[in-house]
Amino acid sequence: MPAGPRPAPPARSQPPIPDDLTDGLEIIEPLCAVFRRKLKAEGLKYTPERAQILDSVIRFDGVFEVEKLIELLRKGPLRVSKATIYRTVRLLQEAGIIQRVLFDQEQSHYQLVYGRKPSDLVVRMDTREIIPIDVPELVALRDKLCGQLGLDPMGHRFQIFAVGHGAAKSATL
């Protein structure tokens, strides 16, 4: 029997990605592309150190402090100076990849926001606990207000500062 082309194996469909893995993620453009564009606009290069900082930021779940980022990067393969880390955090913030979370005056906190649904927060001033909240009405209100102004919403930030019942009411920023 002549050897002809083999029939293709039956197509196997890939199982869908579970909702809990995609919840809150919206694929817009790869983060590194957004960051590279920002760097190019500033006349800067996408260096291995900056790539490592971006990768480390992506690995944080929720709010993080720059000091924790520094600790994480010190365990990595590249030596990254504090100055480079702080400059890169500023660039990531300006690029809309991360945002500063208002928490207290002692330490700056940040969270990854690019490609994620808005993460609104309750900040407990007495315990320093950050509680994510999901309030769809805020997104609807944001979209309505932007629509009335002829604007496209790019995101929003909503934070509540609170203390526990009976806690000292003098907790301030």
N, CA and C atoms as a LAMMPS dump frame, in Angstrom:
ITEM: TIMESTEP
0
ITEM: NUMBER OF ATOMS
519
ITEM: BOX BOUNDS ff ff ff
-5.0000000000000000e+02 5.0000000000000000e+02
-5.0000000000000000e+02 5.0000000000000000e+02
-5.0000000000000000e+02 5.0000000000000000e+02
ITEM: ATOMS id mol type element x y z
1 1 1 N 0.843 -1.16 0
2 1 2 C 0 0 0
3 1 3 C 0.895 1.232 0
4 2 1 N 0.629 2.2 -0.912
5 2 2 C 1.473 3.387 -0.975
6 2 3 C 1.33 4.229 0.29
7 3 1 N 2.473 4.775 0.654
8 3 2 C 2.474 5.631 1.853
9 3 3 C 2.006 7.016 1.46
10 4 1 N 0.89 7.394 1.942
11 4 2 C 0.337 8.726 1.67
12 4 3 C 0.339 9.541 2.942
13 5 1 N -0.196 10.728 2.866
14 5 2 C -0.248 11.553 4.069
15 5 3 C -1.141 10.909 5.124
16 6 1 N -0.704 10.996 6.316
17 6 2 C -1.49 10.456 7.419
18 6 3 C -2.659 11.374 7.724
19 7 1 N -3.769 10.787 8.099
20 7 2 C -4.873 11.671 8.482
21 7 3 C -4.509 12.427 9.748
22 8 1 N -4.968 13.643 9.821
23 8 2 C -4.691 14.476 10.999
24 8 3 C -5.398 13.888 12.205
25 9 1 N -4.743 13.931 13.344
26 9 2 C -5.421 13.44 14.55
27 9 3 C -6.634 14.317 14.835
28 10 1 N -7.62 13.739 15.491
29 10 2 C -8.806 14.551 15.795
30 10 3 C -8.417 15.771 16.627
31 11 1 N -9.038 16.879 16.283
32 11 2 C -8.745 18.13 17.001
33 11 3 C -9.217 18.018 18.439
34 12 1 N -8.334 18.439 19.346
35 12 2 C -8.705 18.453 20.762
36 12 3 C -8.877 19.901 21.17
37 13 1 N -10.023 20.196 21.663
38 13 2 C -10.242 21.577 22.091
39 13 3 C -9.598 21.776 23.459
40 14 1 N -9.091 22.978 23.655
41 14 2 C -8.488 23.323 24.93
42 14 3 C -9.599 23.599 25.932
43 15 1 N -9.428 23.134 27.157
44 15 2 C -10.459 23.448 28.15
45 15 3 C -10.465 24.947 28.411
46 16 1 N -11.644 25.507 28.687
47 16 2 C -11.686 26.948 28.957
48 16 3 C -10.928 27.284 30.227
49 17 1 N -10.412 28.504 30.275
50 17 2 C -9.709 28.972 31.473
51 17 3 C -10.76 29.245 32.541
52 18 1 N -10.577 28.679 33.736
53 18 2 C -11.575 28.895 34.792
54 18 3 C -11.763 30.372 35.11
55 19 1 N -13.005 30.74 35.421
56 19 2 C -13.321 32.135 35.714
57 19 3 C -12.51 32.685 36.871
58 20 1 N -12.194 31.834 37.868
59 20 2 C -11.46 32.355 39.023
60 20 3 C -10.037 32.745 38.671
61 21 1 N -9.521 32.253 37.535
62 21 2 C -8.18 32.653 37.108
63 21 3 C -8.215 33.907 36.246
64 22 1 N -9.355 34.184 35.627
65 22 2 C -9.445 35.357 34.765
66 22 3 C -10.252 36.472 35.391
67 23 1 N -10.849 36.233 36.54
68 23 2 C -11.681 37.231 37.19
69 23 3 C -10.869 38.488 37.467
70 24 1 N -11.354 39.594 36.97
71 24 2 C -10.691 40.868 37.223
72 24 3 C -9.6 41.21 36.232
73 25 1 N -9.291 40.306 35.306
74 25 2 C -8.248 40.589 34.331
75 25 3 C -8.867 40.928 32.984
76 26 1 N -8.356 41.952 32.364
77 26 2 C -8.789 42.317 31.038
78 26 3 C -7.515 42.478 30.226
79 27 1 N -7.333 41.622 29.234
80 27 2 C -6.12 41.696 28.442
81 27 3 C -6.249 42.858 27.468
82 28 1 N -5.427 43.85 27.665
83 28 2 C -5.47 45.042 26.834
84 28 3 C -4.227 45.062 25.941
85 29 1 N -3.108 45.114 26.535
86 29 2 C -1.818 45.127 25.848
87 29 3 C -0.815 44.613 26.866
88 30 1 N 0.167 43.842 26.43
89 30 2 C 1.133 43.328 27.411
90 30 3 C 1.774 44.463 28.21
91 31 1 N 1.93 44.203 29.495
92 31 2 C 2.511 45.216 30.378
93 31 3 C 3.884 45.664 29.904
94 32 1 N 4.684 44.718 29.441
95 32 2 C 6.035 45.111 29.021
96 32 3 C 5.976 46.059 27.823
97 33 1 N 4.975 45.896 26.945
98 33 2 C 4.842 46.796 25.798
99 33 3 C 4.45 48.202 26.261
100 34 1 N 3.545 48.275 27.224
101 34 2 C 3.143 49.569 27.775
102 34 3 C 4.346 50.238 28.432
103 35 1 N 5.084 49.456 29.211
104 35 2 C 6.244 50.01 29.905
105 35 3 C 7.332 50.415 28.912
106 36 1 N 7.573 49.602 27.893
107 36 2 C 8.583 49.952 26.883
108 36 3 C 8.223 51.265 26.182
109 37 1 N 6.939 51.446 25.871
110 37 2 C 6.499 52.671 25.214
111 37 3 C 6.752 53.883 26.115
112 38 1 N 6.459 53.747 27.41
113 38 2 C 6.712 54.828 28.357
114 38 3 C 8.201 55.158 28.416
115 39 1 N 9.019 54.118 28.511
116 39 2 C 10.464 54.332 28.575
117 39 3 C 10.979 55.014 27.313
118 40 1 N 10.505 54.561 26.157
119 40 2 C 10.941 55.155 24.891
120 40 3 C 10.561 56.632 24.844
121 41 1 N 9.348 56.957 25.314
122 41 2 C 8.907 58.353 25.332
123 41 3 C 9.787 59.207 26.234
124 42 1 N 10.368 58.592 27.255
125 42 2 C 11.248 59.304 28.184
126 42 3 C 12.709 59.263 27.729
127 43 1 N 12.972 58.57 26.609
128 43 2 C 14.352 58.441 26.132
129 43 3 C 15.164 57.446 26.949
130 44 1 N 14.475 56.471 27.566
131 44 2 C 15.121 55.474 28.412
132 44 3 C 15.034 54.094 27.773
133 45 1 N 15.874 53.179 28.255
134 45 2 C 15.912 51.824 27.709
135 45 3 C 15.228 50.83 28.646
136 46 1 N 14.715 49.767 28.048
137 46 2 C 14.121 48.657 28.797
138 46 3 C 15.268 47.719 29.165
139 47 1 N 15.841 47.928 30.335
140 47 2 C 17.01 47.176 30.778
141 47 3 C 16.584 45.894 31.498
142 48 1 N 17.493 44.946 31.652
143 48 2 C 17.166 43.737 32.422
144 48 3 C 16.728 44.074 33.857
145 49 1 N 17.318 45.1 34.444
146 49 2 C 16.94 45.494 35.802
147 49 3 C 15.498 46 35.84
148 50 1 N 15.133 46.843 34.875
149 50 2 C 13.758 47.337 34.823
150 50 3 C 12.781 46.196 34.535
151 51 1 N 13.183 45.267 33.685
152 51 2 C 12.335 44.103 33.4
153 51 3 C 12.117 43.279 34.671
154 52 1 N 13.166 43.115 35.463
155 52 2 C 13.052 42.355 36.714
156 52 3 C 12.156 43.075 37.714
157 53 1 N 12.236 44.394 37.764
158 53 2 C 11.371 45.164 38.66
159 53 3 C 9.914 44.991 38.237
160 54 1 N 9.631 45.124 36.944
161 54 2 C 8.261 44.943 36.454
162 54 3 C 7.757 43.544 36.78
163 55 1 N 8.582 42.532 36.541
164 55 2 C 8.188 41.152 36.839
165 55 3 C 7.884 40.972 38.324
166 56 1 N 8.691 41.58 39.17
167 56 2 C 8.472 41.472 40.618
168 56 3 C 7.187 42.168 41.044
169 57 1 N 6.893 43.322 40.451
170 57 2 C 5.656 44.041 40.764
171 57 3 C 4.447 43.192 40.39
172 58 1 N 4.518 42.536 39.25
173 58 2 C 3.41 41.698 38.777
174 58 3 C 3.151 40.551 39.749
175 59 1 N 4.188 40.066 40.405
176 59 2 C 4.049 38.927 41.314
177 59 3 C 3.373 39.264 42.641
178 60 1 N 3.326 40.557 42.986
179 60 2 C 2.661 40.94 44.227
180 60 3 C 1.153 40.786 44.061
181 61 1 N 0.528 40.245 45.078
182 61 2 C -0.921 40.118 45.089
183 61 3 C -1.476 41.2 45.995
184 62 1 N -2.05 42.222 45.411
185 62 2 C -2.599 43.301 46.217
186 62 3 C -1.606 44.429 46.414
187 63 1 N -1.705 45.074 47.548
188 63 2 C -0.915 46.264 47.863
189 63 3 C 0.489 45.857 48.319
190 64 1 N 1.483 46.624 47.885
191 64 2 C 2.857 46.343 48.298
192 64 3 C 3.593 47.635 48.614
193 65 1 N 4.647 47.518 49.405
194 65 2 C 5.523 48.633 49.752
195 65 3 C 6.805 48.505 48.934
196 66 1 N 7.42 49.62 48.617
197 66 2 C 8.673 49.592 47.861
198 66 3 C 9.74 48.825 48.637
199 67 1 N 9.738 48.952 49.963
200 67 2 C 10.734 48.236 50.772
201 67 3 C 10.609 46.716 50.571
202 68 1 N 9.386 46.208 50.455
203 68 2 C 9.176 44.773 50.194
204 68 3 C 9.667 44.416 48.803
205 69 1 N 9.478 45.323 47.858
206 69 2 C 9.975 45.121 46.495
207 69 3 C 11.496 45.046 46.5
208 70 1 N 12.136 45.926 47.265
209 70 2 C 13.601 45.926 47.38
210 70 3 C 14.08 44.589 47.957
211 71 1 N 13.409 44.119 49.017
212 71 2 C 13.772 42.828 49.619
213 71 3 C 13.66 41.693 48.608
214 72 1 N 12.581 41.689 47.849
215 72 2 C 12.371 40.648 46.844
216 72 3 C 13.444 40.694 45.769
217 73 1 N 13.775 41.889 45.308
218 73 2 C 14.769 42.034 44.246
219 73 3 C 16.177 41.672 44.711
220 74 1 N 16.473 41.861 45.983
221 74 2 C 17.8 41.494 46.499
222 74 3 C 18.028 39.991 46.431
223 75 1 N 16.945 39.214 46.394
224 75 2 C 17.056 37.751 46.289
225 75 3 C 17.181 37.298 44.84
226 76 1 N 17.017 38.222 43.902
227 76 2 C 17.056 37.891 42.475
228 76 3 C 18.462 37.817 41.928
229 77 1 N 18.566 37.452 40.656
230 77 2 C 19.879 37.26 40.032
231 77 3 C 20.615 38.553 39.698
232 78 1 N 19.888 39.667 39.564
233 78 2 C 20.521 40.93 39.187
234 78 3 C 20.64 41.858 40.389
235 79 1 N 21.692 42.643 40.402
236 79 2 C 21.861 43.669 41.432
237 79 3 C 21.128 44.913 40.936
238 80 1 N 20.143 45.356 41.685
239 80 2 C 19.371 46.535 41.31
240 80 3 C 19.464 47.538 42.449
241 81 1 N 19.901 48.744 42.13
242 81 2 C 20.057 49.764 43.171
243 81 3 C 18.706 50.284 43.637
244 82 1 N 18.694 50.806 44.864
245 82 2 C 17.472 51.416 45.393
246 82 3 C 17.013 52.555 44.497
247 83 1 N 17.954 53.344 44.019
248 83 2 C 17.612 54.485 43.162
249 83 3 C 16.904 54.01 41.893
250 84 1 N 17.404 52.944 41.288
251 84 2 C 16.768 52.394 40.087
252 84 3 C 15.368 51.89 40.406
253 85 1 N 15.207 51.253 41.542
254 85 2 C 13.895 50.735 41.938
255 85 3 C 12.915 51.889 42.123
256 86 1 N 13.305 52.909 42.861
257 86 2 C 12.404 54.041 43.092
258 86 3 C 12.078 54.784 41.789
259 87 1 N 13.078 54.976 40.918
260 87 2 C 12.812 55.631 39.638
261 87 3 C 11.871 54.787 38.785
262 88 1 N 12.076 53.47 38.802
263 88 2 C 11.236 52.578 37.994
264 88 3 C 9.811 52.534 38.532
265 89 1 N 9.642 52.547 39.843
266 89 2 C 8.297 52.596 40.433
267 89 3 C 7.591 53.87 39.976
268 90 1 N 8.308 54.989 39.971
269 90 2 C 7.71 56.246 39.498
270 90 3 C 7.297 56.127 38.034
271 91 1 N 8.152 55.533 37.203
272 91 2 C 7.831 55.353 35.787
273 91 3 C 6.637 54.415 35.591
274 92 1 N 6.569 53.354 36.391
275 92 2 C 5.427 52.433 36.311
276 92 3 C 4.139 53.149 36.698
277 93 1 N 4.237 54.033 37.675
278 93 2 C 3.07 54.804 38.098
279 93 3 C 2.655 55.772 36.992
280 94 1 N 3.6 56.472 36.411
281 94 2 C 3.298 57.413 35.334
282 94 3 C 2.728 56.703 34.105
283 95 1 N 3.125 55.449 33.883
284 95 2 C 2.64 54.673 32.736
285 95 3 C 1.247 54.102 32.979
286 96 1 N 0.721 54.249 34.202
287 96 2 C -0.604 53.727 34.506
288 96 3 C -0.616 52.242 34.81
289 97 1 N 0.546 51.67 35.107
290 97 2 C 0.652 50.247 35.405
291 97 3 C 0.373 49.988 36.884
292 98 1 N 0.871 50.87 37.723
293 98 2 C 0.59 50.776 39.159
294 98 3 C 0.019 52.107 39.622
295 99 1 N -0.608 52.093 40.772
296 99 2 C -1.048 53.35 41.364
297 99 3 C -0.684 53.362 42.839
298 100 1 N -0.469 54.553 43.337
299 100 2 C -0.18 54.722 44.759
300 100 3 C -1.475 54.552 45.524
301 101 1 N -1.399 53.827 46.604
302 101 2 C -2.55 53.606 47.466
303 101 3 C -2.387 54.508 48.67
304 102 1 N -3.374 55.349 48.896
305 102 2 C -3.329 56.232 50.06
306 102 3 C -3.506 55.369 51.293
307 103 1 N -2.54 55.427 52.172
308 103 2 C -2.578 54.542 53.336
309 103 3 C -2.151 55.302 54.573
310 104 1 N -0.93 55.764 54.564
311 104 2 C -0.431 56.586 55.667
312 104 3 C 0.76 57.377 55.163
313 105 1 N 1.291 58.222 56.015
314 105 2 C 2.42 59.056 55.608
315 105 3 C 3.759 58.382 55.869
316 106 1 N 3.756 57.263 56.563
317 106 2 C 5.01 56.602 56.911
318 106 3 C 5.655 55.898 55.726
319 107 1 N 4.861 55.262 54.892
320 107 2 C 5.396 54.432 53.82
321 107 3 C 4.455 54.486 52.623
322 108 1 N 5.007 54.632 51.428
323 108 2 C 4.186 54.592 50.219
324 108 3 C 3.81 53.152 49.904
325 109 1 N 2.59 52.969 49.498
326 109 2 C 2.092 51.664 49.097
327 109 3 C 1.582 51.773 47.662
328 110 1 N 1.668 50.672 46.925
329 110 2 C 1.263 50.659 45.524
330 110 3 C 0.486 49.384 45.24
331 111 1 N -0.251 49.406 44.126
332 111 2 C -0.908 48.198 43.665
333 111 3 C -0.913 48.198 42.139
334 112 1 N -0.846 47.015 41.57
335 112 2 C -0.918 46.841 40.133
336 112 3 C -2.341 47.128 39.696
337 113 1 N -2.522 47.985 38.697
338 113 2 C -3.868 48.327 38.257
339 113 3 C -4.091 48.071 36.771
340 114 1 N -3.036 48.057 35.983
341 114 2 C -3.194 47.914 34.539
342 114 3 C -3.749 46.537 34.198
343 115 1 N -4.815 46.509 33.416
344 115 2 C -5.396 45.252 32.981
345 115 3 C -6.255 44.56 34.016
346 116 1 N -6.479 45.206 35.118
347 116 2 C -7.307 44.623 36.181
348 116 3 C -8.519 45.502 36.395
349 117 1 N -9.585 44.872 36.875
350 117 2 C -10.745 45.691 37.198
351 117 3 C -10.387 46.539 38.414
352 118 1 N -11.042 47.687 38.565
353 118 2 C -10.704 48.561 39.689
354 118 3 C -10.8 47.819 41.02
355 119 1 N -9.839 48.074 41.883
356 119 2 C -9.819 47.459 43.204
357 119 3 C -10.053 48.55 44.229
358 120 1 N -11.281 48.65 44.663
359 120 2 C -11.605 49.641 45.68
360 120 3 C -11.258 49.068 47.044
361 121 1 N -10.937 49.948 47.992
362 121 2 C -10.377 49.493 49.258
363 121 3 C -11.013 50.172 50.463
364 122 1 N -11.046 49.433 51.561
365 122 2 C -11.292 49.997 52.883
366 122 3 C -9.972 49.866 53.623
367 123 1 N -9.462 50.967 54.136
368 123 2 C -8.191 50.975 54.859
369 123 3 C -8.499 51.15 56.337
370 124 1 N -8.171 50.124 57.129
371 124 2 C -8.369 50.214 58.588
372 124 3 C -7.18 50.961 59.172
373 125 1 N -7.432 52.133 59.66
374 125 2 C -6.369 52.972 60.199
375 125 3 C -5.843 52.441 61.534
376 126 1 N -6.684 51.706 62.278
377 126 2 C -6.262 51.209 63.579
378 126 3 C -5.427 49.934 63.473
379 127 1 N -5.648 49.115 62.443
380 127 2 C -4.923 47.843 62.313
381 127 3 C -4.017 47.798 61.087
382 128 1 N -4.091 48.816 60.227
383 128 2 C -3.331 48.883 58.97
384 128 3 C -3.749 47.776 58.004
385 129 1 N -4.925 47.233 58.191
386 129 2 C -5.451 46.199 57.297
387 129 3 C -6.079 46.867 56.074
388 130 1 N -5.863 46.265 54.919
389 130 2 C -6.458 46.753 53.678
390 130 3 C -7.461 45.703 53.223
391 131 1 N -8.72 46.121 53.063
392 131 2 C -9.792 45.201 52.709
393 131 3 C -10.317 45.569 51.321
394 132 1 N -10.078 44.71 50.315
395 132 2 C -10.635 44.99 48.984
396 132 3 C -12.163 44.867 49.028
397 133 1 N -12.838 45.77 48.341
398 133 2 C -14.289 45.708 48.25
399 133 3 C -14.691 45.751 46.777
400 134 1 N -15.832 45.162 46.47
401 134 2 C -16.326 45.147 45.098
402 134 3 C -17.688 45.837 45.106
403 135 1 N -17.731 47.012 44.488
404 135 2 C -18.96 47.793 44.454
405 135 3 C -19.25 48.147 42.984
406 136 1 N -19.989 47.271 42.283
407 136 2 C -20.258 47.513 40.859
408 136 3 C -20.928 48.855 40.583
409 137 1 N -21.678 49.357 41.547
410 137 2 C -22.345 50.65 41.36
411 137 3 C -21.341 51.779 41.147
412 138 1 N -20.147 51.656 41.719
413 138 2 C -19.121 52.69 41.519
414 138 3 C -18.651 52.727 40.073
415 139 1 N -18.484 51.551 39.482
416 139 2 C -18.068 51.482 38.074
417 139 3 C -19.159 52.078 37.196
418 140 1 N -20.427 51.746 37.493
419 140 2 C -21.543 52.288 36.717
420 140 3 C -21.599 53.811 36.846
421 141 1 N -21.399 54.328 38.067
422 141 2 C -21.406 55.768 38.288
423 141 3 C -20.247 56.437 37.55
424 142 1 N -19.069 55.834 37.625
425 142 2 C -17.905 56.367 36.911
426 142 3 C -18.191 56.444 35.416
427 143 1 N -18.715 55.348 34.865
428 143 2 C -18.993 55.302 33.427
429 143 3 C -20.049 56.335 33.03
430 144 1 N -21.071 56.5 33.865
431 144 2 C -22.132 57.467 33.592
432 144 3 C -21.581 58.886 33.596
433 145 1 N -20.791 59.212 34.634
434 145 2 C -20.223 60.556 34.729
435 145 3 C -19.294 60.861 33.556
436 146 1 N -18.447 59.903 33.211
437 146 2 C -17.539 60.111 32.074
438 146 3 C -18.32 60.276 30.783
439 147 1 N -19.376 59.465 30.615
440 147 2 C -20.218 59.58 29.425
441 147 3 C -20.85 60.956 29.308
442 148 1 N -21.333 61.489 30.426
443 148 2 C -21.947 62.82 30.426
444 148 3 C -20.937 63.904 30.058
445 149 1 N -19.674 63.65 30.384
446 149 2 C -18.62 64.622 30.08
447 149 3 C -17.935 64.355 28.745
448 150 1 N -18.387 63.308 28.043
449 150 2 C -17.778 62.963 26.761
450 150 3 C -16.387 62.377 26.905
451 151 1 N -16.159 61.66 27.993
452 151 2 C -14.841 61.087 28.279
453 151 3 C -14.908 59.568 28.306
454 152 1 N -13.773 58.934 28.052
455 152 2 C -13.64 57.485 28.198
456 152 3 C -12.962 57.196 29.524
457 153 1 N -13.615 56.447 30.416
458 153 2 C -12.988 56.161 31.709
459 153 3 C -11.762 55.267 31.545
460 154 1 N -10.724 55.598 32.27
461 154 2 C -9.491 54.818 32.246
462 154 3 C -9.305 54.032 33.542
463 155 1 N -10.112 54.299 34.531
464 155 2 C -10.011 53.638 35.818
465 155 3 C -10.553 54.57 36.876
466 156 1 N -10.473 54.139 38.105
467 156 2 C -10.863 54.999 39.208
468 156 3 C -10.234 54.477 40.49
469 157 1 N -10.327 55.293 41.524
470 157 2 C -9.809 54.916 42.831
471 157 3 C -10.829 55.34 43.874
472 158 1 N -11.232 54.398 44.7
473 158 2 C -12.164 54.687 45.782
474 158 3 C -11.615 54.021 47.022
475 159 1 N -11.348 54.81 48.051
476 159 2 C -10.822 54.277 49.289
477 159 3 C -11.601 54.86 50.456
478 160 1 N -11.901 54.004 51.39
479 160 2 C -12.561 54.406 52.618
480 160 3 C -11.545 54.237 53.74
481 161 1 N -11.387 55.25 54.563
482 161 2 C -10.502 55.157 55.715
483 161 3 C -11.39 54.994 56.935
484 162 1 N -11.135 53.958 57.747
485 162 2 C -12.026 53.646 58.863
486 162 3 C -11.239 53.072 60.033
487 163 1 N -11.88 53.085 61.187
488 163 2 C -11.356 52.431 62.389
489 163 3 C -12.463 51.55 62.945
490 164 1 N -12.083 50.558 63.74
491 164 2 C -13.059 49.673 64.348
492 164 3 C -13.918 50.406 65.357
493 165 1 N -15.094 49.865 65.61
494 165 2 C -15.98 50.469 66.615
495 165 3 C -15.249 50.565 67.946
496 166 1 N -15.281 51.705 68.549
497 166 2 C -14.648 51.9 69.844
498 166 3 C -13.17 52.213 69.746
499 167 1 N -12.571 52.13 68.554
500 167 2 C -11.153 52.476 68.403
501 167 3 C -11.003 53.989 68.511
502 168 1 N -9.831 54.401 68.86
503 168 2 C -9.57 55.843 68.988
504 168 3 C -9.921 56.538 67.691
505 169 1 N -10.703 57.567 67.77
506 169 2 C -11.132 58.295 66.589
507 169 3 C -10.048 59.251 66.094
508 170 1 N -8.893 59.223 66.727
509 170 2 C -7.829 60.16 66.338
510 170 3 C -6.898 59.578 65.291
511 171 1 N -7.218 58.4 64.745
512 171 2 C -6.366 57.832 63.696
513 171 3 C -6.422 58.749 62.482
514 172 1 N -5.266 59.24 62.081
515 172 2 C -5.205 60.165 60.953
516 172 3 C -4.159 59.702 59.972
517 173 1 N -4.197 60.28 58.784
518 173 2 C -3.196 59.939 57.774
519 173 3 C -1.863 60.53 58.101
